[in-house]
């Protein structure tokens, strides 16, 4: 294989440039990003505190919401400090192993978030379609088992992505990553060697997780809506429908941004890089920011607990 003079052998440090084409205004972009990050941390922490301190919220649905809050905190904290360092302090360098660790956190907790949304959809499916059997089916033991499976699935599927980069690639075209964080394909494209296996495995993980979860989430909510529309009382229909609105809002905004980022990175060569990078960054920031607001507004029990805490 011919290696040019600019080929780098096993770089120890990589450079994240931020948002290509918008370097001059990145410091201003960092202001709303920082505000959303702070609100996401406060909102999710408050949500966790309320669920933990209120005994009436120690039910499967709220436990899943708490799991989602923990996932959002870890996910947003894995990217935002470094991203703001790039925007405000030009701290663009990142150690290669630190880059891989950030990549593992990002993609692992993306998969975990998708799995939790699937568990929440199944919870609502059983609660609305089989209400008399809900308490016997969705026990705390089942919730713990579902949480364990979701975490193990994500960790096992994502780990090979890092190993394929760490041990397959030795030579790199450049050490500059045109991104705000260490995204899998952004790092893979730096390598001189054949990246086909990495691309195929990345697609396999994406379609295994998103395809499986999306299929069963869609099936669950379709069955829920059929059941809801057959309820005899209008009040019962509205109540059942209202409990699902929050989940559907979270589900739609997460997967819309996820699929836009995924397909743009692979097939959107005609889309300006700064648009792709902005949406990719928002994809990891917007869900943790919106989730506490959505559940705080749409979930009556959480809303009541917030009022009780603020006005004892």
Secondary structure, DSSP 4 states (H G I P E B T S, - for coil): ----TT-EES-SEEEE--STT-GGGHHHHHHHHHHHHHHHHHHHHHHHHHHHH-GGG-SHHHHHHHHHHHHHHHHHHTTHHHHHHHHHH---EEEHHHHHHHHHHHHHHHHHHHHHHHHHHHHHHHHHHSGGGHHHHS-HHHHHHHHHHHHHHHHHHHHHHHHHHHHH--EES-SEESSSS--HHHHHTTBSS--HHHHHHHHHHHIIIIIHHHHHHHHHHHHHHHHHHT-S-HHHHHHHHHHHHHHHHHHHHHHHHHHHHHHHHHH-TTS-HHHHHHHHHHHHHHHHHHHHHHHHHH-HHHHHHHHHHH--
